[in-house]
Amino acid sequence: MLRWSPDGGNSAKEIVRQQWNFSPPDSVREVEKYQVELSAVTVLELIINPNIGGGVARASLKNLRLP
């Protein structure tokens, strides 16, 4: 989930929530691009949950660009 806030996190607003399953086994990555225009951002929060089922899992983020 990616969300932002204009007031230090008191009122976070969701930008995008994405769920993706790695299947078939050869699928090891997903690439998506989102472009949004936000003003007066004080908090930008990215939440990665690598396994919504609660098991052991690993997730990584190669890059996040903020102009």
C-alpha positions in Angstrom: 0.0 0.0 0.0 1.2 3.5 -0.8 -0.4 6.4 1.0 0.3 10.1 1.7 -0.5 12.7 4.2 -0.5 16.5 4.1 -0.5 16.9 7.9 2.2 14.8 9.4 0.3 11.5 9.1 -2.8 12.5 11.0 -5.0 12.0 7.9 -3.3 9.4 5.6 -4.8 9.1 2.1 -4.4 5.9 0.0 -2.8 6.3 -3.4 -2.8 2.6 -4.4 -3.2 -0.8 -2.8 -1.9 -3.7 -4.9 -2.0 -7.4 -4.2 0.0 -9.8 -6.4 0.5 -13.5 -6.3 3.8 -15.0 -7.6 2.4 -17.8 -9.8 3.7 -19.8 -11.8 6.9 -20.4 -9.9 9.0 -18.7 -12.5 7.4 -15.4 -11.7 9.7 -13.6 -9.4 9.0 -9.9 -10.0 6.3 -7.4 -10.8 6.8 -3.9 -12.2 4.2 -1.2 -12.1 4.3 2.5 -12.7 2.0 5.1 -11.1 2.1 8.8 -11.6 0.2 11.1 -9.2 0.4 14.8 -8.5 0.2 15.6 -4.8 0.8 18.9 -3.0 1.9 19.8 0.5 3.0 16.2 1.2 4.6 15.8 4.7 4.5 11.9 4.9 4.8 9.3 2.1 4.4 5.8 3.4 5.0 2.5 1.6 3.8 -0.7 3.3 5.0 -4.0 2.0 3.5 -7.2 3.4 5.4 -10.1 1.7 2.9 -12.8 2.8 -0.7 -11.9 3.7 -1.1 -15.5 4.7 1.2 -15.0 7.7 4.0 -17.4 6.7 7.7 -16.7 6.2 8.4 -14.7 3.1 10.8 -12.1 1.7 10.1 -8.9 -0.2 12.4 -6.2 -1.6 12.2 -2.9 -3.3 14.7 -2.1 -5.9 13.9 1.6 -6.3 11.4 4.3 -5.5 11.7 7.6 -7.3 10.6 10.9 -5.9 11.3 13.8 -8.1 
